[in-house]
Amino acid sequence: MPKKLPGFNLVFIEADIEKRYQRIISRRENVDDKNKSLEEFKKDHERETELQIVDLKKVADVIIGNNGSPEDLYKQIDEIIKKLS
C-alpha cells in the first residue's frame, strides 16, 4: 500500500453527489452525460468500484471538501501542501 512509502500522504477529495452530478452534466465529457438523470448517476455510484473509492476516505491523511469554486479547492490544496512540506 502506498501509505507505507516514506512521505506519502493520501488526500481524499469529496463533493456532494448533487454537486458532482451538476458538474458532469455541464462538462459533457461523455456523449451520454447530458441525458443521464440524477437517479442514474446515483445508481452508477453504487457499483463496487465506486464503493471502494469511498473506503479510501477511512484511511486518508487529509480530506478536502470540493463543493465550492475551483478557487476554493486550489486554496485548500495550497494550504495542505504548505502543511505537508
C-alpha positions in Angstrom: 0.0 0.0 0.0 1.3 3.4 -0.9 0.8 4.7 2.7 3.8 2.7 3.7 6.0 4.8 1.5 8.0 7.5 3.3 6.5 10.9 2.9 3.3 9.6 1.3 0.1 11.3 2.2 -3.3 10.2 0.9 -5.6 13.1 0.1 -9.3 12.3 -0.4 -11.3 14.9 -2.2 -15.1 14.7 -1.9 -18.1 16.6 -3.1 -21.8 16.1 -2.6 -23.4 13.8 -5.2 -25.7 16.5 -6.4 -22.8 18.9 -7.0 -20.8 16.1 -8.8 -23.9 15.4 -11.0 -24.2 19.1 -12.0 -20.5 19.2 -12.8 -20.6 16.1 -15.0 -23.7 17.4 -16.8 -22.1 20.7 -17.5 -18.8 19.3 -18.7 -20.3 16.7 -21.1 -17.1 14.7 -21.3 -19.0 11.6 -22.3 -21.7 11.5 -25.0 -24.4 10.1 -22.7 -23.7 12.6 -19.8 -26.3 15.2 -21.0 -29.0 12.5 -21.0 -28.2 11.0 -17.6 -30.7 11.6 -14.8 -29.6 12.2 -11.2 -31.1 8.8 -10.3 -29.0 7.1 -12.9 -25.9 9.0 -11.7 -26.6 7.8 -8.2 -27.1 4.2 -9.3 -23.7 4.4 -11.1 -22.1 5.3 -7.8 -23.4 2.2 -6.1 -21.1 0.0 -8.2 -18.4 -1.9 -6.3 -15.5 0.2 -7.8 -17.2 3.4 -6.7 -17.8 2.0 -3.2 -14.1 1.0 -2.9 -13.1 4.6 -3.6 -15.3 5.8 -0.7 -13.4 3.3 1.5 -10.2 5.3 0.9 -11.6 8.1 2.9 -11.3 6.0 6.0 -7.5 5.8 5.6 -6.9 9.3 4.1 -4.5 11.6 5.9 -6.4 14.6 4.7 -9.9 15.1 3.5 -10.9 18.1 1.3 -14.4 19.2 0.6 -14.9 20.2 -3.0 -18.4 21.8 -3.0 -17.2 25.3 -3.8 -15.5 27.0 -6.6 -12.3 25.8 -8.3 -10.5 28.7 -6.5 -11.7 27.3 -3.1 -10.3 23.9 -4.0 -7.0 25.4 -5.1 -6.7 27.3 -1.8 -7.3 24.2 0.2 -4.7 22.3 -1.8 -2.2 25.1 -1.4 -2.8 25.0 2.4 -2.3 21.3 2.6 0.9 21.4 0.6 2.3 24.1 2.9 1.4 21.9 6.0 2.9 18.7 4.5 6.1 20.3 3.2 
